[in-house]
Amino acid sequence: MTGSVDHADPLEAARSFVEAVAWGDHRRVWDLLGAEGRKTVLRVAVNGGMDEALAARLRDGTAGTAESQDFLADLVNGLRADFQGNDLDTLQYRPDPAPEPGRFRVGLAVQTHELLAPDGLPVGMVELTEAAGTWRVERLVVPRS
């Protein structure tokens, strides 16, 4: 997967993020995360046992290639686990009906039988923020079953 990570459209940024997760493009996943998203990911990693010095190097962009690759591979595997059972290639992206300036939510849904859920079955949400005309992912919300 290639292409710019700078998206002027929040819907495209959300789609690019989910596609990067689906394709295992861990560098792109990291690049599409905003500052708060990265902070949250690193906080979860530290709470899960990651060394705080490594988290600081990852945050500052000074981690070694091997430690960065290992962390990002674990990150993508964790995100894939969040989507377990959903076909990421066929997700439907629902734009925020009432966005706030600089903030946007994109609902994620899977198609089901029209009688069960005419608008698809919601499976998650991507929260984004905008800075300097570029949208970044700050949070991924996927309900646990």
Stockholm file with secondary structure:
# STOCKHOLM 1.0

chainA/1-145         MTGSVDHADPLEAARSFVEAVAWGDHRRVWDLLGAEGRKTVLRVAVNGGMDEALAARLRDGTAGTAESQDFLADLVNGLRADFQGNDLDTLQYRPDPAPEPGRFRVGLAVQTHELLAPDGLPVGMVELTEAAGTWRVERLVVPRS
#=GR chainA/1-145 SS CCSCSCCSSHHHHHHHHHHHHHHTCHHHHHHHBCHHHHHHHHHHHHHTTCCHHHHHHHHHTCSCHHHHHHHHHHHHHHHHHHTTTSCGGGCEEEECSSCBTTEEEEEEEECCCTTTCTTCEEEEEEEEEEETTEEEEEEEECCCC
#=GC SS_cons         CCSCSCCSSHHHHHHHHHHHHHHTCHHHHHHHBCHHHHHHHHHHHHHTTCCHHHHHHHHHTCSCHHHHHHHHHHHHHHHHHHTTTSCGGGCEEEECSSCBTTEEEEEEEECCCTTTCTTCEEEEEEEEEEETTEEEEEEEECCCC
//
